[in-house]
């Protein structure tokens, strides 16, 4: 096993083989696997323990952990330069494009041999499948967006943390009260690294809008829909009329998590299963944490933006590495969802390291599998389950709408400056800004 303590040495030795795998001096197949950067020591220990367990069960494979986390600003460069690990993760939105351009390995043959290959949620499986239905990238986690809130700030502001907002009007009111009573941002929003477009699209969905309209093989950009305008007007009102959004208007996923865990943000929108990351990377205090269903205000068309994570293999990987990589994906990401012994072993290892077990998530397979797994790992669940019921009681009943499917990250990037303008320019003309983005977005969609 190559622990994170010897990561720099191992990476240097294997640098020439990065992205394609190698053989170690004793003839083992070497596979570089991704490890989230910035983890607390307990999370690193848990990861290294799982690596050791895998290598014990597969003595012909040598795993080398390498720090990696998908980031819109660096991923394309890493992909082109061949500096990604052999096994890496990407958001659902990247899957189809990577497959069409053959920028990841075709592992469909190996995946088809997994015992649960036919049990994936069909809608979720599409994110990692080619047009012929063969799976090139494996869905390992799915989420619906949620409203995360700091219970301690709610209490300090005179709000009931057991009764979080259930409408956007209540979100605005609570944000104003938190800001006035505590001096912290009542509500904050991501705006950079494509996350501004991600959250703006989330809000548009909640207000009943969409950012693209598919008609056969063509797609029409609708980023300037009345629902998107209305959603951004609501944000603008909180920022300028209420002054309840603090002073940082360049948040991305990592920095907003950091400030939320530190008690500087009352509420923000992100994936519903985010507690595990907040715990592992930001030492989130359990007593501070609350999560609620995202309010939907757009009638029958309103929905919760759903997304997730795919595990993929480098296009440069040779056949032995591809086979070993799929074994790791199965062992590390999926067995804990489908096999009782694996689920219990993973939960115990994770809990023993002090990391979160039982964070809310949508099932990659089906709700029955999710419920069964939760009974398997019940004794190891260590998250504040009761504080998550405003989300978990509703997450399976809310209409889940997939993220846009065409040029998704590029369109999100176009929307980032719009969100930033709304938060930094009181006179920003939302309609005009969105109209300009629609023209640029349509040009991207027409390239399909």
Order of alpha helices (4+ residues) and beta strands (2+ residues): alpha-beta-beta-alpha-beta-alpha-beta-alpha-alpha-alpha-beta-alpha-alpha-alpha-beta-beta-alpha-alpha-beta-alpha-beta-beta-alpha-alpha-alpha-alpha-alpha-beta-alpha-alpha
